[in-house]
Amino acid sequence: MVERAGVEALILDPIQFFVELGAMKLRIPYIDVSTALYIDYWGYTPPGIYDWSHETTPEALARNQEGIVRATRLTYNEGIRAYAREAGLKTDLDHPAWVFSKLAYITQIPKAFDLENPLLPPQFHYTGPFHDGNGRPKVDLMNGRADVFRTIVAGVAKHKDTQLVPSIGGQLDPKQIGPVPSNAIIVNHAPQLELLKKAAVCNAHAGLNTVLESLAQGVPQVAIPITLEQPGVATRIAEKNTGLTLPFTKLTSDRLATLLREVFNNPVYRDNARKFQHIISKTNGLSLAADIAERSFGVREELPDSNIVGERTAGILRADHKLHSQELDETAGR
């Protein structure tokens, strides 16, 4: 398809593991743009699929490297290596970062929100969130778990002066959550950005888009990571103190209620979230990423400074921001 269409350059998301090999085979210039947490094959930070803390001791760095090897056994398989060999490309199981673009690798994570990583290559660029404030399509990734939502509802119900607005996705009927307290509105889909503008806390699975949208509004998080890159994003939440995290295996209504109480009552989490709100507001991540892409492909002369300082979500609101079902429906309609 690329050959037939006469494509001259490609922008690839590395979450489609080793898709770069196709561009390399065709000798087409490409850049990587990571919409999820970028993949650190360099080994200085923990792989995002693990909930390991960020440490730089020799033992921790060796642990990170072993984690990379274990993770890539699932994606860097014999079929991938055979494709690369047939295309005349080198393969290196221990250092799969060789497939990343030499022109540009872009992440929407603000540099200040990332973990220290001196091994990142010079073509690596931080921009900031890609969302433009107009919302984004809702993608159902982690739904169908009515028991999880029941636990969350029970945990928030212990805080009588709050209101919970859980977005449960399209696979569940709100009736499946069971009887809910008066301070909860159960919906299949919510206008997430509009809801975050009113929220006191964002309770989610620590998907990168939702966390960045939360920070863009200065809202602290209570994160319950489950899979994909969520543990790595939760590590950054804990490192930057913008909220608290709880492993999914330890989720109970009492533990969730305790974390919410701490985030509600300790201003440090909201203060830190607002610091990132200020950092994010100073740049337009989407435009900056486009500028870097154009410069990398030789379309633009000057490269701007790239280091300027969706998923299931529950918005938790204080009493002065209470919503009604009709108001939520009207906002979603807009």
SENU-22949 format. One record per residue (C-alpha): residue number from 1; residue in one letter; x, y, z. Coordinates in pm, whole numbers. Example, Ala and Ser with C-alpha at 12.3 -4.5 7.8 and 13.67 -1.06 7.14 Angstrom:
// SENU-22949
+-----+------+--------+--------+--------+
!  nr ! rest !      x !      y !      z !
+-----+------+--------+--------+--------+
!   1 !    A !   1230 !   -450 !    780 !
!   2 !    S !   1367 !   -106 !    714 !
+-----+------+--------+--------+--------+
//
This chain:
// SENU-22949
+-----+------+--------+--------+--------+
!  nr ! rest !      x !      y !      z !
+-----+------+--------+--------+--------+
!   1 !    M !      0 !      0 !      0 !
!   2 !    V !    282 !    240 !     89 !
!   3 !    E !    457 !    172 !   -240 !
!   4 !    R !    138 !    201 !   -449 !
!   5 !    A !     42 !    529 !   -285 !
!   6 !    G !    386 !    679 !   -338 !
!   7 !    V !    429 !    761 !     30 !
!   8 !    E !    745 !    964 !     84 !
!   9 !    A !    769 !    958 !    464 !
!  10 !    L !    601 !    783 !    758 !
!  11 !    I !    501 !    881 !   1111 !
!  12 !    L !    485 !    563 !   1319 !
!  13 !    D !    362 !    483 !   1669 !
!  14 !    P !    608 !    239 !   1831 !
!  15 !    I !    325 !     81 !   2028 !
!  16 !    Q !    282 !   -112 !   1701 !
!  17 !    F !    593 !   -306 !   1791 !
!  18 !    F !    868 !   -302 !   1526 !
!  19 !    V !    648 !   -147 !   1258 !
!  20 !    E !    962 !     53 !   1179 !
!  21 !    L !   1102 !   -253 !   1001 !
!  22 !    G !    859 !   -198 !    714 !
!  23 !    A !    983 !    156 !    661 !
!  24 !    M !   1344 !     40 !    686 !
!  25 !    K !   1282 !   -232 !    428 !
!  26 !    L !   1132 !     22 !    187 !
!  27 !    R !   1409 !    276 !    260 !
!  28 !    I !   1146 !    539 !    350 !
!  29 !    P !   1232 !    807 !    608 !
!  30 !    Y !   1024 !    779 !    924 !
!  31 !    I !    987 !    924 !   1270 !
!  32 !    D !    844 !    770 !   1587 !
!  33 !    V !    562 !    944 !   1774 !
!  34 !    S !    463 !    771 !   2095 !
!  35 !    T !    107 !    840 !   2207 !
!  36 !    A !    138 !    595 !   2496 !
!  37 !    L !    426 !    588 !   2743 !
!  38 !    Y !    742 !    567 !   2535 !
!  39 !    I !    931 !    238 !   2539 !
!  40 !    D !   1263 !    274 !   2722 !
!  41 !    Y !   1475 !      4 !   2561 !
!  42 !    W !   1782 !    190 !   2688 !
!  43 !    G !   1725 !     47 !   3035 !
!  44 !    Y !   1781 !    347 !   3261 !
!  45 !    T !   1418 !    356 !   3375 !
!  46 !    P !   1196 !     57 !   3454 !
!  47 !    P !    997 !    -82 !   3159 !
!  48 !    G !    649 !     67 !   3173 !
!  49 !    I !    476 !   -269 !   3215 !
!  50 !    Y !    629 !   -304 !   3562 !
!  51 !    D !    544 !   -104 !   3873 !
!  52 !    W !    907 !    -81 !   3983 !
!  53 !    S !   1031 !    236 !   4149 !
!  54 !    H !   1292 !    441 !   3966 !
!  55 !    E !   1635 !    367 !   4107 !
!  56 !    T !   1982 !    402 !   3958 !
!  57 !    T !   2181 !    151 !   4161 !
!  58 !    P !   2372 !   -114 !   3963 !
!  59 !    E !   2121 !   -370 !   4085 !
!  60 !    A !   1825 !   -163 !   3966 !
!  61 !    L !   1979 !    -98 !   3624 !
!  62 !    A !   2049 !   -472 !   3584 !
!  63 !    R !   1687 !   -539 !   3685 !
!  64 !    N !   1568 !   -296 !   3418 !
!  65 !    Q !   1776 !   -467 !   3149 !
!  66 !    E !   1642 !   -807 !   3246 !
!  67 !    G !   1289 !   -665 !   3238 !
!  68 !    I !   1347 !   -542 !   2883 !
!  69 !    V !   1469 !   -885 !   2773 !
!  70 !    R !   1165 !  -1055 !   2930 !
!  71 !    A !    923 !   -804 !   2777 !
!  72 !    T !   1069 !   -820 !   2428 !
!  73 !    R !   1047 !  -1198 !   2417 !
!  74 !    L !    674 !  -1145 !   2356 !
!  75 !    T !    710 !   -886 !   2080 !
!  76 !    Y !   1057 !   -932 !   1932 !
!  77 !    N !    978 !  -1287 !   1825 !
!  78 !    E !   1123 !  -1514 !   1559 !
!  79 !    G !    880 !  -1391 !   1298 !
!  80 !    I !    997 !  -1033 !   1349 !
!  81 !    R !   1364 !  -1132 !   1339 !
!  82 !    A !   1308 !  -1341 !   1025 !
!  83 !    Y !   1141 !  -1045 !    853 !
!  84 !    A !   1439 !   -826 !    941 !
!  85 !    R !   1691 !  -1083 !    816 !
!  86 !    E !   1508 !  -1128 !    487 !
!  87 !    A !   1510 !   -751 !    441 !
!  88 !    G !   1884 !   -744 !    502 !
!  89 !    L !   1849 !   -558 !    832 !
!  90 !    K !   2045 !   -624 !   1147 !
!  91 !    T !   1875 !   -766 !   1455 !
!  92 !    D !   1977 !   -721 !   1817 !
!  93 !    L !   1752 !   -882 !   2076 !
!  94 !    D !   1927 !   -717 !   2370 !
!  95 !    H !   1907 !   -365 !   2226 !
!  96 !    P !   1587 !   -341 !   2017 !
!  97 !    A !   1601 !     40 !   2026 !
!  98 !    W !   1801 !     16 !   1703 !
!  99 !    V !   1472 !     25 !   1511 !
! 100 !    F !   1378 !    370 !   1641 !
! 101 !    S !   1404 !    662 !   1404 !
! 102 !    K !   1735 !    842 !   1379 !
! 103 !    L !   1544 !   1154 !   1270 !
! 104 !    A !   1309 !   1202 !   1564 !
! 105 !    Y !   1140 !   1018 !   1847 !
! 106 !    I !    859 !   1225 !   1997 !
! 107 !    T !    673 !   1171 !   2325 !
! 108 !    Q !    380 !   1374 !   2451 !
! 109 !    I !    507 !   1345 !   2809 !
! 110 !    P !    627 !   1680 !   2947 !
! 111 !    K !    994 !   1649 !   3033 !
! 112 !    A !    925 !   1756 !   3391 !
! 113 !    F !    684 !   1464 !   3436 !
! 114 !    D !    932 !   1204 !   3316 !
! 115 !    L !   1190 !   1007 !   3513 !
! 116 !    E !   1555 !   1102 !   3491 !
! 117 !    N !   1699 !    933 !   3183 !
! 118 !    P !   2042 !   1045 !   3055 !
! 119 !    L !   2054 !    761 !   2803 !
! 120 !    L !   1788 !    909 !   2576 !
! 121 !    P !   1930 !    978 !   2228 !
! 122 !    P !   1970 !   1333 !   2093 !
! 123 !    Q !   1678 !   1291 !   1851 !
! 124 !    F !   1440 !   1226 !   2145 !
! 125 !    H !   1194 !   1513 !   2196 !
! 126 !    Y !    949 !   1596 !   2474 !
! 127 !    T !    651 !   1805 !   2368 !
! 128 !    G !    353 !   1791 !   2600 !
! 129 !    P !      1 !   1650 !   2563 !
! 130 !    F !   -137 !   1612 !   2212 !
! 131 !    H !   -501 !   1682 !   2300 !
! 132 !    D !   -630 !   2017 !   2179 !
! 133 !    G !   -900 !   2081 !   2436 !
! 134 !    N !  -1181 !   1972 !   2205 !
! 135 !    G !  -1209 !   1619 !   2339 !
! 136 !    R !  -1108 !   1292 !   2183 !
! 137 !    P !  -1277 !    970 !   2070 !
! 138 !    K !  -1358 !    733 !   2351 !
! 139 !    V !  -1176 !    401 !   2319 !
! 140 !    D !  -1289 !    111 !   2536 !
! 141 !    L !   -987 !    -74 !   2668 !
! 142 !    M !  -1057 !   -181 !   3025 !
! 143 !    N !  -1426 !   -231 !   3064 !
! 144 !    G !  -1658 !   -515 !   3148 !
! 145 !    R !  -1546 !   -540 !   3511 !
! 146 !    A !  -1857 !   -452 !   3708 !
! 147 !    D !  -1694 !   -572 !   4030 !
! 148 !    V !  -1419 !   -311 !   3998 !
! 149 !    F !  -1668 !    -29 !   3954 !
! 150 !    R !  -1869 !   -155 !   4252 !
! 151 !    T !  -1554 !   -135 !   4463 !
! 152 !    I !  -1480 !    218 !   4342 !
! 153 !    V !  -1837 !    330 !   4409 !
! 154 !    A !  -1823 !    183 !   4759 !
! 155 !    G !  -1491 !    356 !   4828 !
! 156 !    V !  -1610 !    699 !   4717 !
! 157 !    A !  -1943 !    656 !   4897 !
! 158 !    K !  -1752 !    685 !   5224 !
! 159 !    H !  -1685 !   1050 !   5139 !
! 160 !    K !  -2028 !   1208 !   5170 !
! 161 !    D !  -1919 !   1553 !   5049 !
! 162 !    T !  -1803 !   1423 !   4711 !
! 163 !    Q !  -1974 !   1318 !   4393 !
! 164 !    L !  -1857 !   1029 !   4177 !
! 165 !    V !  -1909 !   1023 !   3801 !
! 166 !    P !  -1770 !    690 !   3673 !
! 167 !    S !  -1754 !    628 !   3300 !
! 168 !    I !  -1801 !    251 !   3267 !
! 169 !    G !  -1770 !    205 !   2890 !
! 170 !    G !  -2001 !     42 !   2641 !
! 171 !    Q !  -1992 !   -319 !   2756 !
! 172 !    L !  -2172 !   -263 !   3085 !
! 173 !    D !  -2518 !   -143 !   3173 !
! 174 !    P !  -2523 !    104 !   3464 !
! 175 !    K !  -2778 !   -125 !   3629 !
! 176 !    Q !  -2507 !   -393 !   3655 !
! 177 !    I !  -2321 !   -179 !   3905 !
! 178 !    G !  -2611 !   -235 !   4142 !
! 179 !    P !  -2759 !      8 !   4393 !
! 180 !    V !  -2549 !    321 !   4404 !
! 181 !    P !  -2535 !    593 !   4667 !
! 182 !    S !  -2695 !    931 !   4607 !
! 183 !    N !  -2355 !   1091 !   4548 !
! 184 !    A !  -2285 !    888 !   4232 !
! 185 !    I !  -2398 !    924 !   3870 !
! 186 !    I !  -2317 !    613 !   3664 !
! 187 !    V !  -2275 !    674 !   3290 !
! 188 !    N !  -2146 !    470 !   2998 !
! 189 !    H !  -1952 !    764 !   2854 !
! 190 !    A !  -1870 !   1105 !   2997 !
! 191 !    P !  -1727 !   1424 !   2845 !
! 192 !    Q !  -1392 !   1365 !   3011 !
! 193 !    L !  -1223 !   1699 !   2951 !
! 194 !    E !  -1528 !   1895 !   3067 !
! 195 !    L !  -1559 !   1672 !   3371 !
! 196 !    L !  -1195 !   1716 !   3467 !
! 197 !    K !  -1242 !   2093 !   3468 !
! 198 !    K !  -1479 !   2048 !   3760 !
! 199 !    A !  -1312 !   1753 !   3936 !
! 200 !    A !  -1122 !   1751 !   4264 !
! 201 !    V !   -960 !   1413 !   4191 !
! 202 !    C !   -924 !   1191 !   3884 !
! 203 !    N !   -959 !    822 !   3967 !
! 204 !    A !   -840 !    612 !   3671 !
! 205 !    H !   -619 !    324 !   3558 !
! 206 !    A !   -321 !    555 !   3486 !
! 207 !    G !   -345 !    551 !   3109 !
! 208 !    L !   -116 !    824 !   2978 !
! 209 !    N !   -380 !   1031 !   2795 !
! 210 !    T !   -609 !   1052 !   3096 !
! 211 !    V !   -324 !   1139 !   3334 !
! 212 !    L !   -198 !   1414 !   3103 !
! 213 !    E !   -549 !   1552 !   3059 !
! 214 !    S !   -584 !   1550 !   3438 !
! 215 !    L !   -256 !   1736 !   3484 !
! 216 !    A !   -354 !   1986 !   3214 !
! 217 !    Q !   -645 !   2080 !   3441 !
! 218 !    G !   -436 !   2078 !   3761 !
! 219 !    V !   -626 !   1777 !   3898 !
! 220 !    P !   -445 !   1524 !   4122 !
! 221 !    Q !   -489 !   1152 !   4063 !
! 222 !    V !   -567 !    831 !   4247 !
! 223 !    A !   -438 !    570 !   4006 !
! 224 !    I !   -515 !    198 !   3995 !
! 225 !    P !   -289 !     61 !   3718 !
! 226 !    I !   -383 !   -272 !   3562 !
! 227 !    T !   -193 !   -343 !   3241 !
! 228 !    L !    -13 !   -203 !   2935 !
! 229 !    E !    196 !    104 !   3025 !
! 230 !    Q !    -22 !    195 !   3322 !
! 231 !    P !    226 !     76 !   3591 !
! 232 !    G !    497 !    297 !   3438 !
! 233 !    V !    269 !    600 !   3432 !
! 234 !    A !    172 !    530 !   3794 !
! 235 !    T !    542 !    525 !   3883 !
! 236 !    R !    570 !    879 !   3745 !
! 237 !    I !    264 !    991 !   3942 !
! 238 !    A !    428 !    865 !   4260 !
! 239 !    E !    770 !   1009 !   4166 !
! 240 !    K !    627 !   1356 !   4094 !
! 241 !    N !    381 !   1343 !   4386 !
! 242 !    T !     80 !   1445 !   4178 !
! 243 !    G !   -134 !   1178 !   4342 !
! 244 !    L !   -134 !    833 !   4497 !
! 245 !    T !   -136 !    489 !   4339 !
! 246 !    L !   -272 !    152 !   4441 !
! 247 !    P !   -194 !   -182 !   4270 !
! 248 !    F !   -504 !   -337 !   4121 !
! 249 !    T !   -446 !   -656 !   4321 !
! 250 !    K !   -477 !   -457 !   4645 !
! 251 !    L !   -788 !   -260 !   4555 !
! 252 !    T !  -1055 !   -255 !   4824 !
! 253 !    S !  -1315 !      8 !   4902 !
! 254 !    D !  -1148 !     89 !   5235 !
! 255 !    R !   -804 !    135 !   5079 !
! 256 !    L !   -947 !    351 !   4803 !
! 257 !    A !  -1134 !    563 !   5058 !
! 258 !    T !   -811 !    612 !   5254 !
! 259 !    L !   -618 !    726 !   4947 !
! 260 !    L !   -895 !    966 !   4849 !
! 261 !    R !   -897 !   1113 !   5198 !
! 262 !    E !   -522 !   1174 !   5178 !
! 263 !    V !   -544 !   1341 !   4835 !
! 264 !    F !   -843 !   1552 !   4940 !
! 265 !    N !   -682 !   1672 !   5263 !
! 266 !    N !   -316 !   1706 !   5166 !
! 267 !    P !   -269 !   2011 !   4941 !
! 268 !    V !     70 !   1890 !   4813 !
! 269 !    Y !    -92 !   1671 !   4547 !
! 270 !    R !   -306 !   1946 !   4400 !
! 271 !    D !    -20 !   2194 !   4426 !
! 272 !    N !    205 !   1962 !   4228 !
! 273 !    A !    -68 !   1892 !   3972 !
! 274 !    R !   -111 !   2266 !   3925 !
! 275 !    K !    263 !   2306 !   3868 !
! 276 !    F !    228 !   2069 !   3575 !
! 277 !    Q !    -83 !   2254 !   3460 !
! 278 !    H !    134 !   2565 !   3432 !
! 279 !    I !    410 !   2376 !   3250 !
! 280 !    I !    164 !   2222 !   3002 !
! 281 !    S !    -12 !   2553 !   2941 !
! 282 !    K !    315 !   2711 !   2824 !
! 283 !    T !    325 !   2506 !   2506 !
! 284 !    N !     98 !   2345 !   2250 !
! 285 !    G !    223 !   1987 !   2245 !
! 286 !    L !     43 !   1896 !   1924 !
! 287 !    S !    179 !   2194 !   1730 !
! 288 !    L !    526 !   2140 !   1871 !
! 289 !    A !    521 !   1774 !   1763 !
! 290 !    A !    411 !   1880 !   1414 !
! 291 !    D !    695 !   2133 !   1397 !
! 292 !    I !    950 !   1869 !   1497 !
! 293 !    A !    811 !   1628 !   1238 !
! 294 !    E !    831 !   1889 !    960 !
! 295 !    R !   1184 !   1983 !   1056 !
! 296 !    S !   1291 !   1618 !   1070 !
! 297 !    F !   1159 !   1559 !    719 !
! 298 !    G !   1326 !   1875 !    589 !
! 299 !    V !   1002 !   2068 !    542 !
! 300 !    R !   1080 !   2332 !    802 !
! 301 !    E !   1397 !   2532 !    858 !
! 302 !    E !   1401 !   2586 !   1234 !
! 303 !    L !   1340 !   2332 !   1510 !
! 304 !    P !   1159 !   2473 !   1814 !
! 305 !    D !   1278 !   2399 !   2168 !
! 306 !    S !   1113 !   2067 !   2248 !
! 307 !    N !   1218 !   2073 !   2615 !
! 308 !    I !    989 !   2359 !   2718 !
! 309 !    V !    922 !   2333 !   3068 !
! 310 !    G !   -910 !    760 !   2723 !
! 311 !    E !   -976 !    474 !   2925 !
! 312 !    R !  -1195 !    417 !   3216 !
! 313 !    T !  -1213 !    725 !   3430 !
! 314 !    A !  -1400 !    837 !   3737 !
! 315 !    G !  -1424 !   1210 !   3806 !
! 316 !    I !  -1470 !   1287 !   4176 !
! 317 !    L !  -1614 !   1630 !   4250 !
! 318 !    R !  -1642 !   1835 !   4565 !
! 319 !    A !  -1976 !   1961 !   4688 !
! 320 !    D !  -1945 !   2302 !   4520 !
! 321 !    H !  -1913 !   2137 !   4178 !
! 322 !    K !  -2197 !   1884 !   4201 !
! 323 !    L !  -2351 !   1786 !   3869 !
! 324 !    H !  -2694 !   1656 !   3778 !
! 325 !    S !  -2761 !   1378 !   3528 !
! 326 !    Q !  -2931 !   1619 !   3289 !
! 327 !    E !  -2636 !   1861 !   3303 !
! 328 !    L !  -2395 !   1578 !   3225 !
! 329 !    D !  -2606 !   1464 !   2930 !
! 330 !    E !  -2622 !   1819 !   2794 !
! 331 !    T !  -2244 !   1860 !   2823 !
! 332 !    A !  -2186 !   1529 !   2651 !
! 333 !    G !  -2420 !   1638 !   2373 !
! 334 !    R !  -2216 !   1951 !   2313 !
+-----+------+--------+--------+--------+
//
